Amino acid sequence: MYETKYKKLSANAKLVYAMLLYRTNLS
């Protein structure tokens, strides 16, 4: 249970990081 929660959080963090990176690359 804890592992899946961590995996979800990790995926979410990666998504946010990717969006931030995408935004900075755009400007």
C-alpha positions, -999 to +999 in steps of 0.1 A: +000+000+000+027+024+010+048+016-021+019+023-045+013+056-028+049+065-032+049+055-068+019+077-075+036+106-057+068+100-077+049+099-110+030+131-101+063+149-092+078+138-125+048+152-143+050+185-126+088+187-131+083+179-168+057+206-172+080+231-155+109+221-177+087+224-208+076+258-198+111+271-192+122+256-225+094+274-243+103+308-231 
